[in-house]
Amino acid sequence: MNKIRKGDEVIVLAGRDKGKRGKVALRKDDSYLVVDGINLVKKHTKPNPLKGTAGGIVEKSMPIHQSNVAIVNPASGKADRVGIKLQADGTRVRVFKSSGEEIKVA
């Protein structure tokens, strides 16, 4: 079970974007995720008339390792750790470590 999922609001803990917040756009694989507005790079693209794209410099979000981000607790507004809690019916849910409350799926 991934502790950070698509749609979660996260805060960056390390790197050049430290302190910035954003929503997880997608998970690249088990350990990397793409966050909107975080880890932006300038990519030089060639024009492609068949696809109708113009050439130039495009800003693109690149993947960031999940160890460098933490989920934001909306109650406190701060970074928090995620734990897994087993419910009585056998389902597993994500909970905030600080308060123990369940993380709402966005």
C-alpha positions as CSV (number, residue, x, y, z in Angstrom):
1,M,0.0,0.0,0.0
2,N,1.4,3.4,-1.0
3,K,1.4,5.9,1.8
4,I,1.3,8.8,-0.6
5,R,-1.3,8.6,-3.4
6,K,-2.5,10.6,-6.4
7,G,-4.5,13.7,-5.3
8,D,-2.8,14.0,-1.9
9,E,-1.4,17.4,-0.9
10,V,2.3,17.2,0.0
11,I,5.0,19.5,1.2
12,V,8.6,19.2,0.0
13,L,11.1,18.4,2.8
14,A,14.4,18.5,0.8
15,G,15.9,20.0,-2.3
16,R,15.7,23.3,-4.1
17,D,11.9,23.4,-3.7
18,K,12.0,22.9,0.1
19,G,8.9,24.2,1.8
20,K,6.7,24.4,-1.3
21,R,3.3,22.6,-1.4
22,G,1.5,20.9,-4.2
23,K,-0.9,18.1,-5.2
24,V,0.4,14.7,-6.4
25,A,-0.4,14.5,-10.2
26,L,0.8,10.9,-10.7
27,R,3.0,8.2,-9.4
28,K,5.8,7.2,-11.9
29,D,6.7,4.0,-10.1
30,D,7.0,2.7,-6.5
31,S,9.3,5.4,-5.3
32,Y,8.9,8.5,-7.6
33,L,5.9,10.9,-7.9
34,V,5.2,14.0,-10.0
35,V,3.9,17.0,-8.0
36,D,2.2,19.9,-9.7
37,G,4.5,23.0,-9.7
38,I,7.4,21.2,-8.0
39,N,10.8,20.3,-9.5
40,L,10.2,22.3,-12.6
41,V,12.7,22.1,-15.4
42,K,13.0,23.9,-18.8
43,K,12.8,21.5,-21.7
44,H,13.8,22.6,-25.2
45,T,11.4,21.1,-27.7
46,K,11.5,21.0,-31.5
47,P,8.5,22.0,-33.5
48,N,6.4,19.1,-34.9
49,P,4.0,20.3,-37.6
50,L,2.3,16.8,-37.8
51,K,1.3,17.0,-34.1
52,G,0.6,20.7,-34.3
53,T,3.1,21.6,-31.5
54,A,5.3,24.7,-31.7
55,G,8.9,24.6,-30.7
56,G,10.4,26.5,-27.8
57,I,11.2,26.2,-24.2
58,V,8.6,24.4,-22.1
59,E,8.4,24.2,-18.3
60,K,7.8,20.6,-17.1
61,S,7.3,18.9,-13.7
62,M,9.9,16.1,-13.2
63,P,9.5,13.2,-10.7
64,I,10.7,13.6,-7.1
65,H,11.5,10.8,-4.7
66,Q,8.8,10.1,-2.2
67,S,11.2,10.3,0.7
68,N,11.6,14.1,0.0
69,V,7.9,14.9,0.5
70,A,5.5,14.5,3.4
71,I,1.7,14.6,3.4
72,V,0.1,17.7,4.8
73,N,-2.3,17.3,7.7
74,P,-5.2,19.7,6.9
75,A,-6.1,20.1,10.7
76,S,-2.7,21.4,11.7
77,G,-1.5,22.6,8.2
78,K,1.9,20.9,8.8
79,A,3.7,17.9,7.4
80,D,2.8,14.6,9.0
81,R,3.8,10.9,8.8
82,V,1.4,8.3,7.5
83,G,0.5,5.0,9.3
84,I,-1.6,2.0,8.3
85,K,-4.4,0.9,10.5
86,L,-6.3,-2.4,10.2
87,Q,-10.0,-2.0,10.7
88,A,-12.3,-4.7,12.1
89,D,-13.6,-5.8,8.7
90,G,-10.0,-6.4,7.5
91,T,-9.6,-3.3,5.4
92,R,-6.5,-1.2,5.7
93,V,-6.7,2.6,5.9
94,R,-4.2,5.4,6.1
95,V,-4.0,7.5,9.2
96,F,-2.0,10.5,10.4
97,K,0.6,9.5,13.0
98,S,0.2,12.6,15.1
99,S,-3.6,12.5,15.6
100,G,-4.6,9.0,14.5
101,E,-7.4,10.3,12.3
102,E,-8.2,8.7,8.9
103,I,-6.8,10.3,5.8
104,K,-9.7,11.3,3.5
105,V,-9.4,10.1,-0.1
106,A,-9.4,13.1,-2.5
